[in-house]
Amino acid sequence: MTPAPDMSLAHAMMERVDLDAGLPASAILSTVDVGSVSLAVADMPASGTQRGVALMIPGFTSSRSTFYPLFQMLADQGFRVVSFSQRGQPGSTGGDATSDYSLPALGSDVHKLADALELGSNIHLLGHSFGGVVGIETVVQNPARFASFTMWNSGPDSLGEPIRQSIGAVQAYGARGLWLGEAQMAGLDPNSDLTGELDEMQAFRYTRLMLTNPAQLEAGLTHLYEHRDRSSELRDAGLPMLISHGANDDAWPIESQRLFAQRLDADYWVVANAGHSAHADRPETSAALLGAFWSTLA
């Protein structure tokens, strides 16, 4: 039998990582109960008169903090900004069975959160990557409550066969199974977490991953594999929509995102010199782009 890895140095490293670093001073962190789970929320009021609410869904292996680079700039444009960790992500609770993370449940969480925070009806919903998959489900459940929907570096269909390998890694080794695969692809020593030899950004991503419930990871990967084109349902929702991605996005094929926008008759904007997380790579440009789109609907 292979001995379990000694995680003591990894745990010590994780204790030093602050996943909420970079939160603007006027933003408020809280935990909000939405039915059977509690969601970790970051909520920042608009600077001056509020023009709308930006409700932002993080992607796979992510958390509420992924959008912090946009908070102040969106608030300065008159938007209340709310982000949260999905169930099972860092700071949020979630069950230990993959069935606890069905798409209907994930979409319903968003509506329950909007109700709990009394966000009203002028809500601009944004989903990044896997958050876009959840966002589609959310919109289809009740489009009337949203002023717009943005697919942010997200795509219309399955991410394909490589996802099956990742599912197997999580089933075999839990959250660390994903780390081992990513480290090998990046040319890193797969055991560098055990020796505590990760740089600041690697330690941040590692900690965020390891604090995610493995059942959430397996379910999320399954959703990404089974994801199908729901253009007709989104068209029926009748919302203004934006499809946007970094010019160097390496998740969904860029051409598929462009064609998705065409099928939806949606706005389509590309963020130059940005990858799959355009909000982190080009925060000023991303905030200006989003503010411009939402402002036309105010």
TORKOL-4160 file (C-alpha; in steps of 0.2 Angstrom, whole numbers, padded with zeros to 4 digits, m for minus):
298
<pt num="1" X="0000" Y="0000" Z="0000"/>
<pt num="2" X="0007" Y="0017" Z="m0005"/>
<pt num="3" X="0009" Y="0028" Z="0011"/>
<pt num="4" X="m0002" Y="0044" Z="0012"/>
<pt num="5" X="0009" Y="0059" Z="0008"/>
<pt num="6" X="0015" Y="0070" Z="0023"/>
<pt num="7" X="0004" Y="0086" Z="0021"/>
<pt num="8" X="0011" Y="0095" Z="0036"/>
<pt num="9" X="0021" Y="0108" Z="0026"/>
<pt num="10" X="0007" Y="0110" Z="0014"/>
<pt num="11" X="m0005" Y="0114" Z="0028"/>
<pt num="12" X="0007" Y="0126" Z="0036"/>
<pt num="13" X="0009" Y="0135" Z="0019"/>
<pt num="14" X="m0010" Y="0136" Z="0017"/>
<pt num="15" X="m0013" Y="0143" Z="0034"/>
<pt num="16" X="m0002" Y="0158" Z="0028"/>
<pt num="17" X="m0012" Y="0161" Z="0013"/>
<pt num="18" X="m0026" Y="0174" Z="0014"/>
<pt num="19" X="m0039" Y="0170" Z="0000"/>
<pt num="20" X="m0047" Y="0187" Z="0003"/>
<pt num="21" X="m0032" Y="0198" Z="0001"/>
<pt num="22" X="m0035" Y="0213" Z="m0011"/>
<pt num="23" X="m0053" Y="0216" Z="m0004"/>
<pt num="24" X="m0057" Y="0234" Z="m0005"/>
<pt num="25" X="m0060" Y="0243" Z="0012"/>
<pt num="26" X="m0078" Y="0247" Z="0009"/>
<pt num="27" X="m0083" Y="0229" Z="0004"/>
<pt num="28" X="m0091" Y="0218" Z="0017"/>
<pt num="29" X="m0088" Y="0199" Z="0019"/>
<pt num="30" X="m0102" Y="0188" Z="0026"/>
<pt num="31" X="m0109" Y="0171" Z="0026"/>
<pt num="32" X="m0127" Y="0170" Z="0019"/>
<pt num="33" X="m0139" Y="0155" Z="0022"/>
<pt num="34" X="m0148" Y="0149" Z="0006"/>
<pt num="35" X="m0158" Y="0134" Z="0011"/>
<pt num="36" X="m0147" Y="0120" Z="0016"/>
<pt num="37" X="m0130" Y="0128" Z="0012"/>
<pt num="38" X="m0121" Y="0144" Z="0017"/>
<pt num="39" X="m0112" Y="0155" Z="0004"/>
<pt num="40" X="m0097" Y="0165" Z="0007"/>
<pt num="41" X="m0101" Y="0183" Z="0000"/>
<pt num="42" X="m0092" Y="0199" Z="m0004"/>
<pt num="43" X="m0103" Y="0214" Z="m0006"/>
<pt num="44" X="m0098" Y="0231" Z="m0010"/>
<pt num="45" X="m0109" Y="0246" Z="m0011"/>
<pt num="46" X="m0110" Y="0258" Z="m0026"/>
<pt num="47" X="m0100" Y="0274" Z="m0025"/>
<pt num="48" X="m0114" Y="0287" Z="m0025"/>
<pt num="49" X="m0130" Y="0284" Z="m0033"/>
<pt num="50" X="m0133" Y="0265" Z="m0037"/>
<pt num="51" X="m0137" Y="0261" Z="m0055"/>
<pt num="52" X="m0138" Y="0243" Z="m0054"/>
<pt num="53" X="m0131" Y="0227" Z="m0046"/>
<pt num="54" X="m0117" Y="0216" Z="m0053"/>
<pt num="55" X="m0119" Y="0198" Z="m0047"/>
<pt num="56" X="m0104" Y="0188" Z="m0051"/>
<pt num="57" X="m0103" Y="0169" Z="m0052"/>
<pt num="58" X="m0085" Y="0162" Z="m0050"/>
<pt num="59" X="m0078" Y="0148" Z="m0061"/>
<pt num="60" X="m0071" Y="0131" Z="m0057"/>
<pt num="61" X="m0058" Y="0130" Z="m0043"/>
<pt num="62" X="m0062" Y="0148" Z="m0039"/>
<pt num="63" X="m0070" Y="0158" Z="m0025"/>
<pt num="64" X="m0078" Y="0175" Z="m0021"/>
<pt num="65" X="m0061" Y="0184" Z="m0022"/>
<pt num="66" X="m0058" Y="0181" Z="m0041"/>
<pt num="67" X="m0068" Y="0197" Z="m0045"/>
<pt num="68" X="m0059" Y="0208" Z="m0032"/>
<pt num="69" X="m0049" Y="0217" Z="m0045"/>
<pt num="70" X="m0065" Y="0224" Z="m0053"/>
<pt num="71" X="m0074" Y="0229" Z="m0037"/>
<pt num="72" X="m0068" Y="0247" Z="m0034"/>
<pt num="73" X="m0069" Y="0251" Z="m0053"/>
<pt num="74" X="m0087" Y="0244" Z="m0055"/>
<pt num="75" X="m0093" Y="0253" Z="m0039"/>
<pt num="76" X="m0086" Y="0269" Z="m0045"/>
<pt num="77" X="m0097" Y="0267" Z="m0060"/>
<pt num="78" X="m0112" Y="0266" Z="m0049"/>
<pt num="79" X="m0114" Y="0247" Z="m0047"/>
<pt num="80" X="m0116" Y="0237" Z="m0031"/>
<pt num="81" X="m0105" Y="0222" Z="m0033"/>
<pt num="82" X="m0108" Y="0205" Z="m0026"/>
<pt num="83" X="m0098" Y="0190" Z="m0028"/>
<pt num="84" X="m0099" Y="0173" Z="m0019"/>
<pt num="85" X="m0091" Y="0156" Z="m0017"/>
<pt num="86" X="m0102" Y="0143" Z="m0025"/>
<pt num="87" X="m0108" Y="0129" Z="m0013"/>
<pt num="88" X="m0093" Y="0118" Z="m0009"/>
<pt num="89" X="m0080" Y="0132" Z="m0014"/>
<pt num="90" X="m0069" Y="0140" Z="m0001"/>
<pt num="91" X="m0079" Y="0148" Z="0013"/>
<pt num="92" X="m0096" Y="0140" Z="0008"/>
<pt num="93" X="m0103" Y="0124" Z="0014"/>
<pt num="94" X="m0109" Y="0110" Z="0003"/>
<pt num="95" X="m0113" Y="0091" Z="0004"/>
<pt num="96" X="m0101" Y="0077" Z="0001"/>
<pt num="97" X="m0111" Y="0069" Z="m0013"/>
<pt num="98" X="m0109" Y="0074" Z="m0031"/>
<pt num="99" X="m0128" Y="0074" Z="m0031"/>
<pt num="100" X="m0128" Y="0089" Z="m0020"/>
<pt num="101" X="m0121" Y="0100" Z="m0034"/>
<pt num="102" X="m0133" Y="0097" Z="m0048"/>
<pt num="103" X="m0135" Y="0112" Z="m0060"/>
<pt num="104" X="m0153" Y="0115" Z="m0054"/>
<pt num="105" X="m0147" Y="0117" Z="m0036"/>
<pt num="106" X="m0132" Y="0128" Z="m0041"/>
<pt num="107" X="m0144" Y="0139" Z="m0051"/>
<pt num="108" X="m0156" Y="0140" Z="m0037"/>
<pt num="109" X="m0143" Y="0145" Z="m0025"/>
<pt num="110" X="m0140" Y="0161" Z="m0035"/>
<pt num="111" X="m0159" Y="0166" Z="m0034"/>
<pt num="112" X="m0159" Y="0162" Z="m0016"/>
<pt num="113" X="m0144" Y="0173" Z="m0013"/>
<pt num="114" X="m0152" Y="0187" Z="m0023"/>
<pt num="115" X="m0168" Y="0186" Z="m0012"/>
<pt num="116" X="m0158" Y="0185" Z="0004"/>
<pt num="117" X="m0148" Y="0201" Z="0000"/>
<pt num="118" X="m0163" Y="0209" Z="m0007"/>
<pt num="119" X="m0154" Y="0214" Z="m0023"/>
<pt num="120" X="m0170" Y="0218" Z="m0033"/>
<pt num="121" X="m0173" Y="0216" Z="m0051"/>
<pt num="122" X="m0160" Y="0227" Z="m0059"/>
<pt num="123" X="m0147" Y="0213" Z="m0058"/>
<pt num="124" X="m0133" Y="0211" Z="m0071"/>
<pt num="125" X="m0128" Y="0193" Z="m0069"/>
<pt num="126" X="m0111" Y="0187" Z="m0075"/>
<pt num="127" X="m0103" Y="0170" Z="m0075"/>
<pt num="128" X="m0085" Y="0167" Z="m0077"/>
<pt num="129" X="m0080" Y="0150" Z="m0085"/>
<pt num="130" X="m0089" Y="0136" Z="m0076"/>
<pt num="131" X="m0099" Y="0151" Z="m0068"/>
<pt num="132" X="m0106" Y="0154" Z="m0085"/>
<pt num="133" X="m0113" Y="0136" Z="m0086"/>
<pt num="134" X="m0121" Y="0139" Z="m0069"/>
<pt num="135" X="m0127" Y="0156" Z="m0075"/>
<pt num="136" X="m0136" Y="0149" Z="m0090"/>
<pt num="137" X="m0146" Y="0138" Z="m0078"/>
<pt num="138" X="m0149" Y="0152" Z="m0067"/>
<pt num="139" X="m0156" Y="0163" Z="m0081"/>
<pt num="140" X="m0167" Y="0149" Z="m0088"/>
<pt num="141" X="m0174" Y="0146" Z="m0071"/>
<pt num="142" X="m0181" Y="0164" Z="m0069"/>
<pt num="143" X="m0175" Y="0177" Z="m0082"/>
<pt num="144" X="m0187" Y="0190" Z="m0076"/>
<pt num="145" X="m0176" Y="0195" Z="m0062"/>
<pt num="146" X="m0161" Y="0200" Z="m0072"/>
<pt num="147" X="m0157" Y="0215" Z="m0082"/>
<pt num="148" X="m0143" Y="0206" Z="m0092"/>
<pt num="149" X="m0133" Y="0191" Z="m0093"/>
<pt num="150" X="m0114" Y="0190" Z="m0097"/>
<pt num="151" X="m0104" Y="0175" Z="m0102"/>
<pt num="152" X="m0087" Y="0179" Z="m0096"/>
<pt num="153" X="m0073" Y="0168" Z="m0104"/>
<pt num="154" X="m0086" Y="0154" Z="m0105"/>
<pt num="155" X="m0092" Y="0143" Z="m0119"/>
<pt num="156" X="m0108" Y="0135" Z="m0126"/>
<pt num="157" X="m0103" Y="0116" Z="m0125"/>
<pt num="158" X="m0093" Y="0102" Z="m0118"/>
<pt num="159" X="m0074" Y="0105" Z="m0114"/>
<pt num="160" X="m0071" Y="0087" Z="m0121"/>
<pt num="161" X="m0063" Y="0071" Z="m0117"/>
<pt num="162" X="m0048" Y="0078" Z="m0106"/>
<pt num="163" X="m0061" Y="0082" Z="m0093"/>
<pt num="164" X="m0064" Y="0064" Z="m0090"/>
<pt num="165" X="m0046" Y="0062" Z="m0085"/>
<pt num="166" X="m0048" Y="0075" Z="m0072"/>
<pt num="167" X="m0064" Y="0067" Z="m0065"/>
<pt num="168" X="m0054" Y="0051" Z="m0063"/>
<pt num="169" X="m0040" Y="0061" Z="m0054"/>
<pt num="170" X="m0052" Y="0068" Z="m0042"/>
<pt num="171" X="m0061" Y="0052" Z="m0039"/>
<pt num="172" X="m0044" Y="0044" Z="m0035"/>
<pt num="173" X="m0034" Y="0057" Z="m0026"/>
<pt num="174" X="m0047" Y="0071" Z="m0021"/>
<pt num="175" X="m0043" Y="0089" Z="m0024"/>
<pt num="176" X="m0024" Y="0085" Z="m0024"/>
<pt num="177" X="m0027" Y="0075" Z="m0039"/>
<pt num="178" X="m0030" Y="0090" Z="m0049"/>
<pt num="179" X="m0015" Y="0099" Z="m0042"/>
<pt num="180" X="m0004" Y="0084" Z="m0048"/>
<pt num="181" X="m0010" Y="0085" Z="m0065"/>
<pt num="182" X="m0009" Y="0104" Z="m0067"/>
<pt num="183" X="0009" Y="0104" Z="m0059"/>
<pt num="184" X="0015" Y="0091" Z="m0071"/>
<pt num="185" X="0008" Y="0100" Z="m0086"/>
<pt num="186" X="0016" Y="0116" Z="m0080"/>
<pt num="187" X="0033" Y="0107" Z="m0078"/>
<pt num="188" X="0033" Y="0109" Z="m0059"/>
<pt num="189" X="0038" Y="0096" Z="m0047"/>
<pt num="190" X="0022" Y="0088" Z="m0042"/>
<pt num="191" X="0027" Y="0086" Z="m0024"/>
<pt num="192" X="0032" Y="0104" Z="m0022"/>
<pt num="193" X="0017" Y="0107" Z="m0011"/>
<pt num="194" X="0023" Y="0094" Z="0001"/>
<pt num="195" X="0040" Y="0103" Z="0003"/>
<pt num="196" X="0031" Y="0120" Z="0004"/>
<pt num="197" X="0041" Y="0127" Z="m0011"/>
<pt num="198" X="0027" Y="0136" Z="m0020"/>
<pt num="199" X="0028" Y="0154" Z="m0025"/>
<pt num="200" X="0015" Y="0166" Z="m0019"/>
<pt num="201" X="0003" Y="0164" Z="m0034"/>
<pt num="202" X="0005" Y="0145" Z="m0034"/>
<pt num="203" X="0001" Y="0144" Z="m0015"/>
<pt num="204" X="m0014" Y="0155" Z="m0018"/>
<pt num="205" X="m0021" Y="0144" Z="m0031"/>
<pt num="206" X="m0016" Y="0128" Z="m0022"/>
<pt num="207" X="m0025" Y="0133" Z="m0006"/>
<pt num="208" X="m0041" Y="0138" Z="m0015"/>
<pt num="209" X="m0041" Y="0121" Z="m0024"/>
<pt num="210" X="m0037" Y="0111" Z="m0008"/>
<pt num="211" X="m0051" Y="0121" Z="0002"/>
<pt num="212" X="m0064" Y="0115" Z="m0011"/>
<pt num="213" X="m0075" Y="0100" Z="m0008"/>
<pt num="214" X="m0070" Y="0086" Z="m0019"/>
<pt num="215" X="m0088" Y="0082" Z="m0022"/>
<pt num="216" X="m0090" Y="0100" Z="m0029"/>
<pt num="217" X="m0075" Y="0097" Z="m0040"/>
<pt num="218" X="m0081" Y="0080" Z="m0047"/>
<pt num="219" X="m0098" Y="0087" Z="m0050"/>
<pt num="220" X="m0091" Y="0103" Z="m0058"/>
<pt num="221" X="m0080" Y="0093" Z="m0070"/>
<pt num="222" X="m0095" Y="0082" Z="m0075"/>
<pt num="223" X="m0105" Y="0098" Z="m0079"/>
<pt num="224" X="m0091" Y="0104" Z="m0089"/>
<pt num="225" X="m0090" Y="0088" Z="m0099"/>
<pt num="226" X="m0109" Y="0086" Z="m0101"/>
<pt num="227" X="m0112" Y="0105" Z="m0105"/>
<pt num="228" X="m0123" Y="0107" Z="m0121"/>
<pt num="229" X="m0128" Y="0121" Z="m0131"/>
<pt num="230" X="m0143" Y="0130" Z="m0123"/>
<pt num="231" X="m0144" Y="0144" Z="m0136"/>
<pt num="232" X="m0163" Y="0142" Z="m0139"/>
<pt num="233" X="m0167" Y="0143" Z="m0120"/>
<pt num="234" X="m0156" Y="0158" Z="m0118"/>
<pt num="235" X="m0165" Y="0167" Z="m0133"/>
<pt num="236" X="m0181" Y="0163" Z="m0126"/>
<pt num="237" X="m0176" Y="0171" Z="m0110"/>
<pt num="238" X="m0176" Y="0188" Z="m0120"/>
<pt num="239" X="m0162" Y="0196" Z="m0110"/>
<pt num="240" X="m0148" Y="0208" Z="m0116"/>
<pt num="241" X="m0132" Y="0197" Z="m0117"/>
<pt num="242" X="m0114" Y="0199" Z="m0118"/>
<pt num="243" X="m0101" Y="0186" Z="m0124"/>
<pt num="244" X="m0084" Y="0191" Z="m0119"/>
<pt num="245" X="m0067" Y="0183" Z="m0117"/>
<pt num="246" X="m0048" Y="0187" Z="m0117"/>
<pt num="247" X="m0040" Y="0186" Z="m0134"/>
<pt num="248" X="m0029" Y="0172" Z="m0128"/>
<pt num="249" X="m0042" Y="0162" Z="m0119"/>
<pt num="250" X="m0037" Y="0144" Z="m0119"/>
<pt num="251" X="m0052" Y="0136" Z="m0112"/>
<pt num="252" X="m0066" Y="0135" Z="m0124"/>
<pt num="253" X="m0061" Y="0138" Z="m0143"/>
<pt num="254" X="m0063" Y="0156" Z="m0147"/>
<pt num="255" X="m0072" Y="0153" Z="m0163"/>
<pt num="256" X="m0086" Y="0143" Z="m0153"/>
<pt num="257" X="m0088" Y="0158" Z="m0141"/>
<pt num="258" X="m0090" Y="0170" Z="m0156"/>
<pt num="259" X="m0102" Y="0159" Z="m0165"/>
<pt num="260" X="m0112" Y="0157" Z="m0148"/>
<pt num="261" X="m0114" Y="0176" Z="m0148"/>
<pt num="262" X="m0120" Y="0176" Z="m0166"/>
<pt num="263" X="m0133" Y="0163" Z="m0161"/>
<pt num="264" X="m0139" Y="0173" Z="m0146"/>
<pt num="265" X="m0138" Y="0190" Z="m0156"/>
<pt num="266" X="m0128" Y="0195" Z="m0141"/>
<pt num="267" X="m0114" Y="0209" Z="m0140"/>
<pt num="268" X="m0097" Y="0201" Z="m0142"/>
<pt num="269" X="m0081" Y="0209" Z="m0136"/>
<pt num="270" X="m0064" Y="0203" Z="m0135"/>
<pt num="271" X="m0051" Y="0209" Z="m0122"/>
<pt num="272" X="m0034" Y="0211" Z="m0130"/>
<pt num="273" X="m0019" Y="0204" Z="m0121"/>
<pt num="274" X="m0029" Y="0194" Z="m0109"/>
<pt num="275" X="m0031" Y="0175" Z="m0106"/>
<pt num="276" X="m0045" Y="0165" Z="m0098"/>
<pt num="277" X="m0047" Y="0176" Z="m0083"/>
<pt num="278" X="m0048" Y="0193" Z="m0092"/>
<pt num="279" X="m0053" Y="0202" Z="m0076"/>
<pt num="280" X="m0037" Y="0197" Z="m0068"/>
<pt num="281" X="m0026" Y="0200" Z="m0083"/>
<pt num="282" X="m0034" Y="0217" Z="m0088"/>
<pt num="283" X="m0045" Y="0223" Z="m0074"/>
<pt num="284" X="m0046" Y="0241" Z="m0080"/>
<pt num="285" X="m0051" Y="0236" Z="m0097"/>
<pt num="286" X="m0063" Y="0223" Z="m0091"/>
<pt num="287" X="m0072" Y="0235" Z="m0079"/>
<pt num="288" X="m0073" Y="0248" Z="m0092"/>
<pt num="289" X="m0081" Y="0236" Z="m0104"/>
<pt num="290" X="m0093" Y="0229" Z="m0092"/>
<pt num="291" X="m0098" Y="0246" Z="m0086"/>
<pt num="292" X="m0101" Y="0252" Z="m0103"/>
<pt num="293" X="m0112" Y="0237" Z="m0108"/>
<pt num="294" X="m0122" Y="0238" Z="m0092"/>
<pt num="295" X="m0124" Y="0257" Z="m0093"/>
<pt num="296" X="m0133" Y="0256" Z="m0109"/>
<pt num="297" X="m0146" Y="0246" Z="m0101"/>
<pt num="298" X="m0148" Y="0257" Z="m0085"/>
